[in-house]
Amino acid sequence: MRTYKTEETINNDDLHYLSRTMWAEARGEGRLGMKHVGSVILNRVRDGRFRSTIKGVCLQDRQFSVWSRGNANYGPMQRVNTSDSLYRLAVEVARELLADGPINNYLYFEHRSMRSNGRIIGNHRFR
């Protein structure tokens, strides 16, 4: 498996945006769901159609609604900390993804009811 980053080279912005986005988008999906959502973010960083940083991908217009101030998850996502066990899991998963790389090749996900094609994992459909 290709190593992406070591503990010493993990950027705090990368960890912050990746873990918070995974927590807000997939905290009810457990480790596997979080890993798939995080993988979509990392795949987008490598794809020329999206921004070239994790922060840029997460904040890109009309991509991750949890970063919109009007979204119900926005406030809780800003305040969450390591006293929340699911956020601790998101940070752990983010570290794993930053070290080992994505576990899928998907660029998109949405609620499983939104489309008829794609791989269903938990309540999300990945494509």
VENRA-V963174 format. One record per backbone hydrogen bond with DSSP energy under -0.5 kcal/mol. NH is the residue of the N-H (numbers start at 1). CO is the residue of the C=O. Records with the same first field share a line. If there is no record, write none. Layout:
NH->CO / CO
This chain:
4->99
5->98
9->6
10->6 / 7
15->11
16->12
17->13
18->14
19->15
20->16
21->17
22->18
23->19
24->20
25->21
26->22
27->23
29->26
30->27
33->29
34->30
35->31
36->32
37->33
38->34
39->35
40->36
41->37
42->38
43->39
44->40
45->41
46->42
47->43 / 44
50->47
57->53
58->54
59->55
60->56 / 57
63->60
64->60
65->63
67->64
68->65
71->68
74->71
75->71
76->72
77->73
78->74
79->75
80->76
84->81
85->83
88->84
89->85
90->86
91->87
92->88
93->89
94->90
95->91
96->92
97->93
98->94
99->95
100->96
101->97
110->125
112->123
114->111
119->126
121->124
124->121
125->110
126->119 / 124
127->108
